[in-house]
């Protein structure tokens, strides 16, 4: 029996915002891979009541709902259900949970049909007549999607509606998992920096040199390279912007 077969493989450490990457966590467990979470950040709504009223009273052809947190922290509390007798804006979404939530409220829903993620949302907004689009986003999302939609000839109001709050404490279970993790999933540069701060410089360095990291987005990949992570690959969802066992089984095999 080899040393590798005698030594249990450590868990995958998921470093993400509270309530995110839940489908990935379930899929990893379904594939027989242990997981441990570190909710490095959480999201809070940050618009004033007056700003919310102005947004509600304006006329929009479409509203971008790029994630479940935008659905839960912006569309539901600020817009709610469409007003009877008034045309509802189209909800341009990414991911089936977000699509289902927007549709349940009564919004017409358009999903990405070409590229996944933000580029898919932009491509799904039809060219032709100039549309008024509201893009409500978190403070870490950046204005990239707004620029893509404007490049298609539309008028876009870019609104930072959700604030990211860094978690002050790291659970002992997540700290233990970092010592023998078979891999690390990181969803944002903010979460990555939080992980490093909580672990300390030396413990993070050991983890960064030993374990493969799977990251969401080039910004997070750049931050990981700057912090000395040795093995970095992109984390890609399936066609529906969801993670399932078929898309995650080989994430940490062969590293």
N, C-alpha and C positions, 0 to 999 in steps of 0.2 A: 504494500500500500504506500502510495506516494505521500510526501509531506502535505501537498495541497489537498489530497483527499481526506487526510486526518484532521485538517484544520477547518472548522466551520467558516464559511464565507460571511463576512460582516454585512451589515445592512446597507441599503442605499439611503444616504442622508439627503432629504429634500429640504432645501432652503428657499422659502417662498413667502409670499404674503398670506396672512390668515385667510383660509377659505379658498385658496387657489391651488391648481394642480391636483385637485382631489381625484379627478379621473385618472391621472397618471399614477397616483398612489394606489388606487384600486387595481389598475392594470398590472402594476408590478407585483402586487400581492397575488393576483390571479395567476401570474406566471411563476409563482413560488419564490419570489424575491422579497426578503424582509425589508421593511422600510422604517425610517424614523424621521419625524418632521422637526424642523426648527422654523417656527413662524417668525421670521426675522422682522417683518413689517406688518402693519395693518393699514387699512384705508378708512378715511373719514370724509364725509361731505364737507365742503368748505364755502359754499355760496351763501351770501346773505339772503334773507327773506325778500328784500327789495329786488335783488338781481333775479331771483327765482321768478318773481311775479312778472318782471319785464320779459323774461324768456318765454313764459307761458302765454303772455298776451301777444307775442309776435307770431307772424305767419311763417311757417317753415314747409318747404317741400319734402325735406328729409331730415332725419336725425340719425347720426352715427351711434350705434350701440356696439362698441368694439369688444366688450367683455361682460361677463356676469356682474362684475362690480359696478360698471356703468349702468346696467339694468337696475340693480338693487339700490344703488346709492344716488342715482340721478333720475332715470326715466320714471321709475315707480313713484318716488316721493314728490318729484317736481312736476311731472306731466300727468301721471296717473293714466286713467283710461281716456281715450279720445272723447272730445266733447260732441254729443249728439248734434247733428245738423251742420257740423263743421268738418271739412275734409281732414282726415288724419294724415299727418306726415308719414312718409315711408320710413321704416326702420331698416337701416343698412347694418347688418349684423355679421359677426364672425362666430361660428360655433353653434351647434344644435341646442344646447341649453339656453343660450341667449336668444336664439330664434324662437324657441318654444315659449319663453317667458314673454317676449314682445308680442307674439301672436295671441297669447292668452289674454293680454290686456286689450286686444282689439286693433293692433297696428298691422297694416300690410307690411310684410317682411320680404326683404331681398337678401339672399345669401351670396357669398362670393362664388363665382362660376369659373374663374380662371386661376390666378395665383392665389395661394393661401394667405391668411393673415391680413395685414393692413393693405398690402398691394391689391389683394383680392377685393377688399371692400371698395377701394377707389375705382377699380375696374368695373365693379358691378353698378356704379352710378352712371346712368346713361348719358352719353354725350348728346349734343343738340341744343335744346333750349337751356338757357342759363337757369340753374336751380339755386334756391336758397337752402343751404345745408347748415345744420347745427352739429358741430363736433365737440361734445363734452368729454373731457378726458382727465386722467390723473396727472399729477405734477411730474411724474417720472416718464410718462408716455412720450413726451416731446411733440413738436408740431409737424413731424414728418408726414402724417396722414393728411393733415390740412393742406400742406403744400402739394401733395399728389392730387387731391381733389380740385384744388384751384388750377392746377396745370391742365385739367380737363375742361376748364372754362366756366366753372361754377363759382358762386359767391359763398364763402364759408365763414361762419363765425366760430372761432377757436376759443373754447372756454375751459379753463382749468377748474373743474367742479369737484375734484377729489384730491385730498391731501394724503401723502404718505407719512406715516408715523413709525419711527423705528422702535422695535421692542426693547425695553430696558434690560431684560434678563433672559438668559439662555437656560432652558431646563437641563438638569443633570443628565437625563436620558439622552438628550441630543449631544451633549458634551462627550458622553461615553461613546456614542455611535461614531463621532468624528475620529476617535482613536483607531478604529478598525474598519471604517466604512469601505465597502467594495467599490463605491463610486458616490459622486455628489451631483445632485441636480440643483442648479441655481437659476432663479427666474429673473433676477435683476442685479445690476451693479450695486444698488443700495443694499440688497440682501447679502451680497458677497462681502462688502465692506463691513457689514454688521457681524457676519460670521468671523471674519478676521479679528475684529475688535474683541469679541467675546472669548474666542479661543486664546488670544494672545499671539504675538509674532512668531514664536518658536513652534508652538503646536500647529498653527496654521501652515507654517512652512513645511512641516513634515507631511501634513495632509496634502498640500498642494503638489509636493514632489512624488507622493506615492499613489494617490487615487486619481482615476479619470474623472473629469468634470464634464457634465453635459449642461449647456447653457442655452438660454432663450435670447436670441438677438445678438447683433454684432457689438452693441454697446457693452453688454455683459461679457462677451468674449474678449473685447479689448481690455476691460478692467481685470479680467482673470489673467491675461498675459502680463499686464503691468504688475500684478501681485505675485508673479512667479509660478503660476499653475503650469505644470508640465504637459498634461494631456487634456486638450480641450476639443470638444466636438459640439456641433449644433444639436439641439433637441428639437426634433420635428414631430408635429402631430400628424394624424391621418388626414384624409381628404375632407372630413367633416369638422376639422379643427378639434378633434377629440383624440384622446389616447386610449388605445385598447391593447389587449395582449399581443396582437400581431405587430403592433408598432413599437412595442417596448421590449420584447423578449430578448433581443440581441443587443440592447443598449450597452450593457457592461460585460458582454462576453468577449473573450479574446484580447482583453487589455492586459 
